[in-house]
Amino acid sequence: MSEDDRIEEVGVGPWVGEWPSGDHWDPELLRDGDRRNVVDAYRYWRHDAIVADLDTHRHDFHVAVENWGHDFNIGSVIRTANAFNAKAFHIVGRRRWNRRGAMVTDRYQHEHHHPTVEDLVTWAGTAGRDDEGRPRAIPLIGIDNLPGSVPLETHDLPRECVLVFGQEGPGLSDEVRQACEVVLHIEQFGSTRSINAGAAAAVAMHAWVRRHVFGQAVD
């Protein structure tokens, strides 16, 4: 089987039988098939209908990535943010970023651009809401293995937060570190100094899910 044949097998073909009724169905996808990178529950749905449905149950964490060096890992981080249904993702620095690694999943997320760290801090300062609907700050939580950082495994992540990731190599900038409520690191037990930024983001987001979706308390 050729590579082209394998690609053609992704997704589903044209709808067989009488078409379903409902505004969320996409007539073109029903007619031609749906080869998109979506879960089966969203097959043949219109793009905007999928986003609207995701909006009804998005989680309360945001993801922010510094983009000073056009890091390829950003796409991987955004793809994971989609998998865990983050509230939104934020690009700090350059507006343009390498979207290839996102595998088109960024289309199903809400994207915010902040030209500077100060702009991100200003946004986070009033983006949250208390029980009475009044504005409040959303804490910035840095993820990086820095001197003085706290183990992610023993820190009780707040429900509403912005998980902030630096680019591969330099990590979080000094300005972001100072703006974060806390900087967390992932405990490692091998010889490497650090793990890939995309992998670190996946571990951190999953830690949030374990705590706030599955209710696993931090010891």
The 8 nearest C-alpha neighbors of each residue, nearest first, counted from 0:
[[1, 4, 2, 5, 3, 6, 8, 7],
 [2, 0, 4, 3, 5, 6, 7, 8],
 [1, 3, 5, 4, 6, 0, 7, 8],
 [4, 2, 6, 1, 5, 7, 0, 8],
 [5, 3, 7, 1, 2, 6, 0, 8],
 [4, 6, 2, 8, 7, 3, 1, 0],
 [7, 5, 3, 8, 4, 9, 2, 1],
 [8, 6, 4, 5, 9, 3, 34, 10],
 [7, 9, 5, 6, 10, 4, 11, 34],
 [10, 8, 7, 6, 34, 11, 5, 35],
 [11, 9, 34, 33, 8, 35, 12, 36],
 [12, 10, 33, 32, 34, 9, 13, 8],
 [11, 13, 32, 33, 14, 31, 10, 34],
 [14, 12, 32, 31, 30, 29, 15, 11],
 [15, 13, 29, 30, 16, 12, 32, 18],
 [14, 16, 13, 17, 18, 12, 29, 30],
 [17, 15, 18, 14, 19, 13, 29, 30],
 [18, 16, 19, 15, 14, 20, 29, 30],
 [17, 19, 16, 20, 14, 29, 15, 26],
 [20, 18, 17, 21, 24, 16, 29, 14],
 [21, 19, 18, 22, 24, 23, 17, 26],
 [20, 22, 23, 24, 19, 25, 18, 44],
 [21, 23, 24, 20, 25, 48, 45, 44],
 [22, 24, 48, 44, 21, 45, 25, 49],
 [23, 25, 44, 22, 45, 43, 21, 26],
 [24, 26, 45, 28, 44, 27, 43, 29],
 [27, 25, 29, 28, 30, 24, 43, 45],
 [28, 26, 30, 29, 25, 31, 32, 43],
 [29, 27, 32, 31, 43, 30, 33, 25],
 [30, 28, 14, 26, 27, 13, 32, 43],
 [29, 31, 27, 13, 28, 32, 26, 14],
 [32, 30, 13, 28, 29, 27, 12, 33],
 [33, 31, 12, 13, 28, 11, 29, 30],
 [32, 34, 11, 28, 35, 10, 43, 12],
 [35, 33, 10, 9, 11, 32, 36, 12],
 [34, 36, 37, 33, 10, 9, 42, 103],
 [35, 37, 34, 38, 102, 10, 103, 104],
 [38, 36, 35, 41, 39, 42, 40, 10],
 [39, 37, 40, 41, 42, 36, 35, 10],
 [38, 40, 42, 41, 37, 10, 43, 11],
 [39, 41, 38, 42, 37, 44, 43, 49],
 [42, 40, 39, 44, 38, 37, 43, 49],
 [41, 43, 39, 44, 40, 33, 37, 38],
 [42, 44, 28, 25, 29, 24, 33, 41],
 [45, 43, 24, 25, 41, 23, 42, 46],
 [46, 44, 25, 48, 47, 24, 23, 49],
 [45, 47, 49, 48, 44, 50, 107, 25],
 [46, 48, 50, 49, 45, 51, 23, 107],
 [49, 47, 51, 45, 23, 46, 50, 52],
 [48, 50, 52, 46, 47, 51, 53, 45],
 [51, 49, 53, 47, 107, 52, 48, 54],
 [50, 52, 48, 54, 49, 53, 47, 55],
 [51, 53, 49, 54, 55, 50, 48, 56],
 [54, 52, 50, 55, 51, 56, 57, 49],
 [55, 53, 51, 52, 57, 56, 50, 86],
 [56, 54, 53, 52, 57, 51, 50, 58],
 [57, 55, 54, 53, 58, 52, 84, 86],
 [58, 56, 86, 84, 54, 85, 53, 55],
 [57, 59, 85, 86, 60, 84, 56, 83],
 [58, 60, 159, 86, 158, 57, 61, 85],
 [61, 59, 160, 159, 85, 161, 58, 86],
 [60, 62, 161, 87, 86, 85, 88, 162],
 [61, 63, 88, 162, 161, 163, 89, 87],
 [62, 64, 89, 163, 88, 90, 162, 164],
 [65, 63, 164, 90, 163, 165, 91, 66],
 [64, 66, 91, 165, 166, 92, 67, 90],
 [67, 65, 92, 69, 93, 68, 91, 64],
 [66, 68, 92, 69, 93, 65, 166, 70],
 [67, 69, 70, 66, 166, 93, 65, 167],
 [70, 68, 66, 96, 67, 71, 97, 93],
 [69, 71, 72, 68, 73, 166, 66, 167],
 [70, 72, 73, 97, 74, 69, 100, 96],
 [73, 71, 75, 74, 70, 197, 76, 196],
 [74, 72, 76, 75, 71, 70, 77, 64],
 [75, 73, 101, 100, 77, 98, 72, 76],
 [74, 76, 78, 100, 72, 73, 101, 77],
 [77, 75, 73, 197, 79, 74, 78, 200],
 [78, 76, 80, 74, 79, 75, 101, 73],
 [77, 79, 101, 75, 81, 80, 76, 104],
 [78, 80, 82, 76, 81, 77, 201, 83],
 [81, 79, 77, 85, 83, 78, 82, 84],
 [80, 82, 84, 78, 79, 83, 85, 77],
 [83, 81, 79, 80, 84, 78, 85, 104],
 [82, 84, 80, 81, 85, 79, 204, 208],
 [85, 83, 81, 57, 82, 80, 58, 86],
 [86, 84, 80, 58, 87, 61, 60, 83],
 [85, 87, 61, 57, 58, 59, 60, 84],
 [88, 86, 109, 61, 85, 108, 110, 62],
 [87, 89, 62, 110, 63, 61, 109, 111],
 [88, 90, 63, 111, 112, 110, 62, 64],
 [89, 91, 112, 64, 63, 113, 65, 111],
 [92, 90, 65, 113, 66, 114, 64, 115],
 [93, 91, 114, 66, 67, 115, 65, 113],
 [92, 94, 95, 66, 67, 114, 91, 96],
 [93, 95, 112, 92, 96, 90, 114, 91],
 [96, 94, 93, 97, 69, 66, 98, 90],
 [97, 95, 69, 98, 94, 93, 66, 73],
 [96, 98, 71, 99, 74, 69, 73, 95],
 [99, 97, 74, 101, 100, 96, 102, 103],
 [100, 98, 101, 97, 102, 74, 103, 71],
 [99, 101, 74, 75, 102, 98, 71, 72],
 [100, 102, 74, 78, 98, 103, 99, 75],
 [101, 103, 100, 104, 99, 78, 98, 36],
 [104, 102, 101, 105, 106, 98, 99, 36],
 [105, 103, 106, 102, 101, 78, 107, 81],
 [106, 104, 108, 107, 103, 101, 77, 78],
 [107, 105, 104, 108, 103, 109, 46, 50],
 [106, 108, 105, 50, 104, 109, 81, 49],
 [109, 107, 105, 106, 87, 110, 81, 88],
 [108, 110, 87, 88, 111, 107, 86, 105],
 [109, 111, 88, 89, 87, 108, 112, 90],
 [112, 110, 89, 90, 88, 113, 109, 87],
 [111, 113, 90, 89, 91, 94, 114, 110],
 [112, 114, 91, 115, 118, 119, 90, 92],
 [115, 113, 92, 91, 112, 93, 118, 116],
 [116, 114, 118, 117, 113, 92, 91, 119],
 [115, 117, 119, 118, 120, 175, 91, 174],
 [118, 116, 120, 115, 119, 121, 113, 174],
 [117, 119, 121, 115, 116, 120, 113, 122],
 [120, 118, 116, 122, 117, 121, 113, 123],
 [121, 119, 117, 123, 118, 122, 124, 116],
 [122, 120, 118, 124, 119, 123, 117, 125],
 [121, 123, 119, 124, 120, 126, 125, 118],
 [122, 124, 126, 120, 137, 121, 125, 136],
 [123, 125, 136, 121, 122, 126, 120, 137],
 [124, 126, 135, 136, 134, 123, 127, 122],
 [127, 125, 123, 122, 124, 136, 137, 134],
 [128, 126, 135, 137, 136, 134, 125, 129],
 [127, 129, 134, 132, 133, 135, 130, 126],
 [128, 130, 132, 131, 133, 135, 134, 127],
 [131, 129, 132, 128, 133, 134, 127, 135],
 [132, 130, 129, 133, 128, 134, 135, 127],
 [133, 131, 128, 129, 130, 134, 127, 135],
 [132, 134, 128, 129, 131, 135, 130, 127],
 [135, 133, 128, 125, 127, 126, 129, 132],
 [134, 136, 127, 125, 128, 126, 129, 124],
 [135, 137, 124, 125, 127, 123, 126, 138],
 [136, 138, 123, 127, 160, 124, 159, 126],
 [139, 137, 160, 180, 136, 161, 140, 179],
 [138, 140, 179, 161, 180, 160, 162, 141],
 [141, 139, 162, 179, 181, 163, 161, 180],
 [140, 142, 182, 163, 179, 162, 183, 181],
 [141, 143, 183, 182, 164, 184, 163, 140],
 [142, 144, 184, 145, 183, 141, 182, 170],
 [145, 143, 184, 148, 185, 146, 183, 142],
 [144, 146, 148, 143, 147, 184, 182, 183],
 [147, 145, 148, 144, 149, 143, 184, 182],
 [146, 148, 145, 149, 182, 144, 183, 184],
 [147, 149, 182, 183, 145, 146, 184, 144],
 [148, 150, 183, 184, 151, 182, 147, 154],
 [151, 149, 184, 152, 183, 153, 185, 186],
 [150, 152, 183, 154, 184, 153, 185, 149],
 [151, 153, 150, 154, 185, 217, 186, 206],
 [154, 152, 151, 150, 217, 218, 155, 149],
 [155, 153, 151, 152, 156, 150, 217, 149],
 [156, 154, 217, 157, 153, 216, 210, 151],
 [155, 157, 154, 207, 158, 210, 160, 206],
 [158, 156, 159, 160, 155, 138, 207, 211],
 [159, 157, 59, 160, 156, 211, 60, 207],
 [160, 158, 59, 60, 157, 137, 161, 138],
 [161, 159, 60, 138, 137, 139, 157, 61],
 [160, 162, 61, 139, 62, 60, 140, 163],
 [161, 163, 62, 140, 141, 63, 61, 139],
 [164, 162, 63, 141, 64, 140, 62, 161],
 [163, 165, 64, 142, 63, 141, 171, 65],
 [166, 164, 171, 170, 65, 64, 167, 163],
 [165, 167, 170, 65, 70, 169, 168, 66],
 [166, 168, 196, 170, 169, 165, 70, 195],
 [167, 169, 170, 166, 165, 196, 195, 193],
 [170, 168, 167, 166, 171, 165, 172, 68],
 [171, 169, 165, 166, 168, 167, 172, 143],
 [170, 172, 165, 175, 164, 176, 173, 169],
 [171, 173, 175, 174, 176, 170, 165, 169],
 [174, 172, 176, 175, 177, 171, 178, 170],
 [173, 175, 172, 177, 176, 178, 116, 171],
 [174, 176, 178, 172, 177, 173, 179, 171],
 [177, 175, 173, 179, 178, 174, 172, 171],
 [176, 178, 174, 175, 179, 173, 180, 172],
 [177, 179, 175, 176, 174, 180, 139, 120],
 [180, 178, 139, 181, 176, 140, 177, 141],
 [179, 181, 139, 140, 138, 178, 182, 141],
 [180, 182, 179, 140, 141, 183, 148, 139],
 [183, 181, 141, 148, 142, 140, 149, 143],
 [184, 182, 149, 142, 148, 151, 150, 143],
 [183, 185, 144, 150, 143, 151, 142, 149],
 [186, 184, 151, 150, 187, 183, 144, 152],
 [185, 187, 150, 184, 188, 152, 151, 144],
 [188, 186, 189, 185, 193, 191, 190, 192],
 [187, 189, 186, 190, 191, 192, 185, 193],
 [190, 188, 191, 187, 192, 193, 186, 194],
 [189, 191, 192, 188, 187, 193, 194, 186],
 [192, 190, 193, 189, 194, 187, 188, 195],
 [191, 193, 190, 194, 189, 187, 144, 188],
 [194, 192, 191, 195, 144, 187, 196, 190],
 [193, 195, 196, 199, 198, 192, 191, 197],
 [194, 196, 198, 197, 199, 193, 167, 72],
 [197, 195, 199, 198, 167, 200, 194, 72],
 [196, 198, 76, 200, 195, 199, 75, 72],
 [197, 199, 201, 195, 200, 196, 202, 194],
 [200, 198, 196, 202, 201, 197, 195, 203],
 [199, 201, 203, 197, 198, 202, 76, 204],
 [200, 202, 198, 204, 199, 203, 205, 79],
 [201, 203, 199, 205, 200, 204, 206, 198],
 [204, 202, 206, 200, 205, 201, 199, 207],
 [205, 203, 207, 201, 206, 202, 200, 208],
 [204, 206, 208, 202, 207, 203, 201, 209],
 [205, 207, 203, 209, 204, 208, 202, 210],
 [206, 208, 204, 210, 205, 209, 211, 156],
 [209, 207, 205, 212, 211, 210, 206, 204],
 [210, 208, 213, 206, 207, 215, 212, 211],
 [209, 211, 215, 214, 207, 208, 213, 216],
 [210, 212, 214, 208, 213, 209, 207, 158],
 [213, 211, 208, 214, 209, 210, 207, 215],
 [212, 214, 209, 215, 211, 210, 208, 216],
 [215, 213, 210, 211, 212, 216, 209, 208],
 [216, 214, 210, 209, 213, 217, 211, 212],
 [217, 215, 214, 210, 218, 155, 209, 211],
 [216, 218, 153, 155, 215, 154, 152, 210],
 [217, 153, 216, 154, 152, 155, 215, 210]]
